[in-house]
Amino acid sequence: MIRPIGTVKKEIRSLGLDTCNPRSTIGVIVRGGTYLDGVVSFPSSGNNASRTLAKRIIESEYFPELRAIMQYDPDDQLDSTVVERITKLPTLVISNDKPNDGRGYQCFQGDLGRLWVKTRLESATLKKILSVSWTTGKLPEPLRLAHFLAKLKVQKGNSHEVKDKFAKQPPLWADKFLQFCPKCGTTLLPSKQEKKVFMACVKCGYTSSRGDKVVSRLSHERESIIVLSREEQKIRTLPKTKADCPKFSNREAFYWLVQTRGADESSTHFFRCTNGGATWRENS
């Protein structure tokens, strides 16, 4: 009996497995289709590969929060039924093209293309998982990253997390293809701020200072996003008024009142420029 998924949340944790590397199976743990939780490597183990892999998945630190496993296995090296039976997690075997032996596969047509999927999940649950995790490229994000690393023959030992190493000492290919947040290790995505494009972390708000140089090397099919801090989000909900910004040539600002002096005295007006973000105050 597999572990029930229940409600498919936007940050459902999935493990993507890719077997294209002959020496090891690369695994990537992603929340939804955006947050990178970790990268693991499982050495190939011969005839009992599926059973051994499943046991190592259970032993990993990520297992308690995993809700699904995805396999990109063109040569059928793994037995998904064995992996599913041992881990008790729903397993999805996914392919870009219709397999030669198409028995058990169903076609899923999404906004980014077509996938062939073999799973015991109900169609409604399958569609929800794919709609959350398939955000860019030809494969769902856990498999897209796993396949990318497997093709580069990344070797990081026996089921060890390498996210921190990517963040602190990115490999040579990271500058051209994949960027990680130096604070939390999440995959950086393009973000546009003040007419400049940067790499931004949607988890902690980190923004790279490299600008267009890095982004020009990336191909991303999603719309650019602007990452706002919680403070900035609150400010943008405040009322606006006409006010001359002392720093920028702008005559509109957000405003709020704060009692900075005695209770018997008037409040202090704070202003935040809607264009450049400069902040100033005026005493009533």
C-alpha positions in Angstrom: 0.0 0.0 0.0 1.5 3.3 -1.0 1.5 6.4 1.2 -1.6 8.6 0.3 -0.9 12.0 -1.1 -4.1 13.7 -0.1 -4.2 17.3 -1.2 -1.5 18.2 -3.7 0.1 21.3 -2.4 2.1 23.8 -4.4 5.2 22.9 -2.5 4.8 19.1 -2.8 8.2 17.5 -2.4 9.2 15.2 -5.2 12.4 13.2 -5.8 13.5 13.1 -9.5 15.7 10.1 -10.5 17.8 10.0 -13.7 19.6 6.8 -14.8 21.5 8.3 -17.8 24.8 8.2 -15.9 26.1 4.6 -16.1 27.9 4.9 -12.8 25.2 6.3 -10.6 21.6 7.4 -10.4 21.3 11.1 -9.8 18.4 12.3 -7.6 17.1 15.9 -7.1 14.6 16.9 -4.4 12.4 19.8 -5.4 9.4 21.5 -3.7 6.8 22.1 -6.3 8.5 23.4 -9.4 10.8 26.1 -7.9 12.5 25.3 -4.6 15.6 23.0 -4.7 15.9 21.1 -1.5 18.9 18.9 -2.3 20.9 16.7 -4.7 21.8 13.1 -4.0 23.8 10.4 -5.9 23.1 6.7 -5.6 25.9 4.4 -7.0 24.7 1.7 -9.4 24.4 -1.6 -7.7 24.0 -4.3 -10.3 21.1 -6.8 -10.3 19.4 -5.5 -7.2 19.6 -1.9 -8.3 15.9 -1.1 -7.7 15.8 -2.7 -4.2 19.0 -1.1 -3.1 18.0 2.3 -4.4 14.7 2.2 -2.7 16.3 1.3 0.7 18.8 4.2 0.3 16.0 6.6 -0.5 14.3 5.5 2.8 17.6 6.1 4.6 18.1 9.6 3.2 17.2 12.7 5.3 14.7 13.8 2.7 12.5 10.7 2.8 10.1 11.8 5.7 8.8 14.7 3.6 8.8 13.1 0.2 5.4 12.7 -1.4 6.3 11.3 -4.9 9.1 9.8 -6.9 9.7 10.5 -10.6 11.9 8.4 -12.8 13.5 9.3 -16.1 14.8 5.9 -17.1 15.1 5.5 -20.9 16.8 2.1 -20.7 14.5 0.6 -18.0 17.3 0.1 -15.5 14.9 0.5 -12.5 11.8 -1.4 -11.7 9.3 1.3 -10.6 7.0 -1.3 -9.0 9.9 -2.4 -6.7 10.8 1.2 -5.8 7.1 2.0 -5.1 6.5 -1.2 -3.0 9.5 -0.6 -0.7 9.3 3.2 -0.3 5.5 3.2 -0.3 5.7 6.4 -2.3 3.7 6.8 -5.6 6.2 6.4 -8.5 5.9 8.1 -11.9 7.9 6.8 -14.8 8.1 9.8 -17.2 9.3 10.0 -20.8 9.3 12.7 -23.5 8.6 10.2 -26.2 6.2 7.3 -26.3 8.1 4.2 -25.1 8.5 1.2 -27.5 6.6 -0.8 -25.0 3.8 1.7 -24.3 1.8 -0.6 -22.1 0.7 1.1 -18.9 1.6 4.6 -20.1 -0.8 7.4 -20.5 -0.3 10.7 -22.4 -0.4 14.0 -20.5 -0.7 17.2 -22.6 0.5 20.3 -20.7 1.2 23.9 -21.5 4.8 23.0 -22.2 4.3 19.9 -24.3 3.5 16.3 -24.0 4.7 13.6 -21.6 4.2 9.9 -21.4 3.6 8.7 -17.8 3.3 5.3 -16.2 1.9 5.4 -12.7 -0.9 3.9 -10.5 -2.0 7.4 -9.4 -5.5 8.6 -10.4 -5.5 10.9 -13.4 -6.7 13.9 -11.4 -3.9 13.5 -8.9 -1.4 13.0 -11.7 -2.5 16.2 -13.4 -2.2 18.2 -10.2 1.4 17.0 -9.5 2.5 17.7 -13.1 0.9 21.1 -13.2 2.8 22.1 -10.0 6.2 20.5 -10.9 6.4 21.1 -14.7 7.3 24.8 -14.8 9.9 25.0 -17.5 11.7 22.8 -20.1 10.6 19.4 -21.4 10.4 17.6 -18.1 9.1 18.3 -14.6 11.6 20.3 -12.6 12.9 17.4 -10.4 13.6 15.3 -13.5 14.9 18.3 -15.6 17.6 19.1 -13.0 18.4 15.4 -12.3 18.8 14.8 -16.1 21.0 17.9 -16.4 23.3 16.8 -13.7 23.4 13.1 -14.9 24.4 14.2 -18.4 27.3 16.2 -16.9 28.4 13.0 -15.0 28.3 14.7 -11.6 29.8 12.3 -9.1 29.3 13.2 -5.4 29.6 9.9 -3.5 27.1 7.8 -1.8 23.8 9.7 -1.3 25.5 12.8 0.0 23.9 16.2 -0.2 25.8 18.5 -2.5 23.5 21.6 -2.4 25.8 23.4 0.0 28.8 22.7 -2.1 27.1 24.1 -5.2 26.2 27.2 -3.2 29.7 27.8 -1.7 31.9 26.6 -4.6 29.8 26.4 -7.8 31.3 24.0 -10.5 32.5 25.5 -13.8 29.2 24.7 -15.6 27.1 26.4 -13.0 28.0 29.9 -14.2 26.6 29.0 -17.7 23.6 26.9 -16.9 22.5 26.7 -13.3 22.7 29.2 -10.5 22.2 28.5 -6.8 21.5 30.9 -3.9 24.6 31.3 -1.7 22.4 31.7 1.4 19.9 28.8 1.1 20.9 26.8 -2.0 17.6 27.3 -3.9 17.8 27.5 -7.7 18.0 31.2 -8.8 15.5 32.5 -11.3 15.6 35.6 -13.5 14.1 38.7 -11.9 13.6 42.2 -13.3 14.1 45.2 -11.0 14.4 48.8 -12.2 14.8 47.8 -15.8 17.8 45.5 -14.9 17.7 41.7 -14.9 19.2 39.8 -12.0 19.2 36.3 -10.6 16.9 36.2 -7.6 16.0 33.6 -5.0 12.3 33.2 -4.5 12.8 31.6 -1.1 15.0 34.0 0.9 15.0 37.1 -1.3 18.7 37.0 -2.2 19.5 38.9 -5.5 22.7 38.5 -7.4 24.7 41.5 -8.4 25.9 40.1 -11.7 23.1 41.6 -13.8 22.6 40.8 -17.4 25.8 38.9 -17.8 24.5 35.8 -16.2 20.9 35.9 -17.4 21.9 36.2 -21.0 23.3 32.7 -20.8 20.1 31.2 -19.5 17.1 30.1 -21.4 14.0 30.3 -19.2 10.5 30.1 -20.5 8.8 31.5 -17.5 7.9 35.2 -17.1 10.4 37.3 -15.1 9.4 37.9 -11.5 10.1 40.5 -8.9 11.0 39.3 -5.5 9.8 41.6 -2.7 10.7 41.4 1.0 7.9 41.2 3.5 8.5 44.8 4.5 8.3 46.0 0.9 5.1 44.0 0.4 3.5 45.7 3.3 4.6 49.2 2.2 3.1 48.6 -1.3 -0.3 48.1 0.3 -0.1 51.6 2.0 -2.0 54.6 0.6 -0.3 57.0 -1.8 -0.1 60.8 -1.8 1.5 63.6 -3.7 4.9 64.3 -2.3 8.2 65.6 -3.7 11.0 62.9 -3.4 14.2 64.6 -2.1 16.3 62.1 -4.0 14.5 61.1 -7.2 12.4 63.2 -9.7 9.2 61.8 -8.5 6.1 63.4 -7.0 4.3 60.3 -5.6 5.0 58.4 -2.4 3.5 55.8 0.0 2.8 57.3 3.4 2.1 56.2 7.0 2.0 57.7 10.5 4.1 56.8 13.5 3.8 58.2 17.1 7.5 58.8 17.6 7.1 61.6 20.2 4.9 62.1 23.3 1.3 61.0 23.2 0.2 64.7 23.5 2.1 65.6 20.3 1.2 65.0 16.7 2.4 62.0 14.8 5.3 61.8 12.4 4.6 61.3 8.7 6.8 58.8 6.9 7.1 58.7 3.1 8.5 56.1 0.7 9.1 57.1 -2.9 7.1 54.9 -5.3 9.9 55.1 -7.9 13.3 54.8 -6.3 12.4 53.7 -2.8 13.9 56.6 -0.9 12.4 57.1 2.6 12.0 60.4 4.5 9.8 61.8 7.3 8.1 65.0 8.2 6.9 66.2 11.6 3.4 67.6 11.7 
